[in-house]
Amino acid sequence: MLDDLRRELELHRSSGFPRDVEPGRTYGAARAVLIDADIYGWCSRVGRGESLSDIDVQRLLEATATLVASILALPWSARPYFTRLVLIASLALAISGDPDDDGTPALDPSA
């Protein structure tokens, strides 16, 4: 799974930020540039083999949920870029494990 995360991070970085996204604009509940930087930053740490603190895992979960809720507000041409970012976050969260010690992984919908 770590190799998958690293590959997706590289693809994301090399694809370039979507031209149709206006810097500083909020789409849905997400400020596209900021949420991209935040999620990519946390996930890059996981990709380098670092552990995220519990608070960073929670922040990554919240940012990912915000992005998912905002995907349809983004320009059509930008959606694949941000969908990949959701995939990257999902991989990083799966690697990061259980942020609240309840016995379920970070992305377990039954938790």
VENMO-V5646 format. One record per backbone hydrogen bond with DSSP energy under -0.5 kcal/mol. CO is the residue of the C=O (numbers start at 1). NH is the residue of the N-H. If there is no record, write none. Layout:
co:CO nh:NH
co:CO nh:NH
This chain:
co:1 nh:5
co:2 nh:6
co:3 nh:7
co:4 nh:8
co:5 nh:9
co:6 nh:10
co:7 nh:11
co:8 nh:12
co:9 nh:13
co:10 nh:14
co:11 nh:15
co:12 nh:16
co:13 nh:16
co:18 nh:21
co:20 nh:22
co:21 nh:23
co:22 nh:25
co:25 nh:27
co:25 nh:32
co:26 nh:28
co:27 nh:30
co:30 nh:27
co:30 nh:32
co:31 nh:35
co:32 nh:36
co:33 nh:37
co:34 nh:38
co:35 nh:39
co:36 nh:40
co:37 nh:41
co:38 nh:42
co:39 nh:43
co:40 nh:44
co:41 nh:45
co:42 nh:46
co:43 nh:47
co:44 nh:48
co:45 nh:50
co:46 nh:49
co:53 nh:57
co:54 nh:58
co:55 nh:59
co:56 nh:60
co:57 nh:61
co:58 nh:62
co:59 nh:63
co:60 nh:64
co:61 nh:65
co:62 nh:66
co:63 nh:67
co:64 nh:68
co:65 nh:69
co:66 nh:70
co:67 nh:70
co:67 nh:71
co:68 nh:71
co:70 nh:73
co:70 nh:74
co:71 nh:74
co:75 nh:78
co:75 nh:79
co:76 nh:79
co:78 nh:82
co:79 nh:83
co:80 nh:84
co:81 nh:85
co:82 nh:86
co:83 nh:87
co:84 nh:88
co:85 nh:89
co:86 nh:90
co:87 nh:91
co:88 nh:92
co:89 nh:93
co:90 nh:94
co:91 nh:95
co:92 nh:96
co:93 nh:97
co:93 nh:106
co:97 nh:99
co:97 nh:106
co:98 nh:101
co:105 nh:108
co:107 nh:109
co:108 nh:111
